[in-house]
């Protein structure tokens, strides 16, 4: 479940990164409110994931998901250039995400930190 939570955090990151374009420097109310909400949700899900996934791995995967998704949507929504080097670079980020997942041992639940039990 923590990896699913991390993927959700990454998807929210894509949303807020794209949302930044629509805020026009935080001057448009509704796009700004939606973007800020997506930011908050992304951080909340990331914070839940790092309870069981090492923080370095979780952060790298979170930003990787955000980078890949934002790059792809930039091409689709904003007609950003797409060439062989960009595709290869995106695939390298995906390979890094997969590699981190494979190299990370299964998460163990965080120990209960309450005293007296």
N, C-alpha and C positions, 0 to 999 in steps of 0.2 A: 503493500500500500504506500510506503513512503516514496517509491519511484513514480507511482501514479500521481501523487500529490506534487512531486517535483515537475512532472510534465505539465500539469495544470498551471503551476506557477509560471512555467516557461511560456505557455499559451497566453496567459494574462500579460506577460512581458511583451510579447509580440503586439498585443492589443494596445498597450499604452505607448509603445514606441511608434507605432503607426498613428496613434491618436495625437501624438505631439505635432505631427504635420498639420492636422486639422484644427489645432488650438490657435494657430497663427500667433505664436508667441504668448500664449495664455490670454489672448484678447477676446476670444469667443467663449461665451459662458458655457453652453451645453457641451461642446467638445472638450472644454477644459474640465468640467465636472466629471464627465465620463472617463477621461484620461486619468484624472486623479484617483477615481474609484478603482480603475484597473491597476494602477500602481499599488494602491493599498492592498488589493486582493493578491497581487503577485507577491508582495512581501510577506503577507500572512501565510500563503501556501508555502513559500520558500522557508519561512521560519519553522513551519510544521515539519517539512521534509528534513531539515538539518537536525532534528531530534534523533534521527536514526541513520542518516547518511552523513559521512564525514563532510564537514563544511567546505573544504577545498573542492571535493568532488561535486557536491551539490551546487556550489556557486558556478563552477566551470560549466556544468551541464545546463544550468539555468540560463546563463548568458549565451551558451552555444545555441540552445533552442531559440532564444530571442534573436540572436544574430542571423541564424539560418532563415527563420520565418520572416523576419523583417526584410532581409535581402530579397527573398522570393516575392513578398508582397510589394516591395518597392518596384520590382520589375513589372508586376501585374497592374498595380494601381497607379503608379507614377511614371511609368514608361522609362524607368532607369535602364541604362544599357546592360545588355546581357551578351557576354562573349565567353569564349572557351576558358580564359583565365578565371573569370568570376565563377563559372560553374565548377571548375576544378577546386577553387578555394572553398566554395560552399561544401563540396563533397569532403574536403579535408576536415572541415569543422564537424560534419556529420560523423566522419570516421573517429574523430576525437571523442565525441559524445559516446559513441558505441564502445570505444576502447575503455573509457572511464567506467562505463556500466559493467563491462566484462571484468575489469580489474578490481572492482570494489566488492569485497566480500558481502554476503547477505547481511543485512542490518539486524542487529539485535536490539530489542527494546531498551530504551534508556532506563538506567536504574532508578528506582523510586528514591527520591531525595528527602522524603519526609522523615523527620526524627521520631523515634519512639515506636517504630513498628518492628 
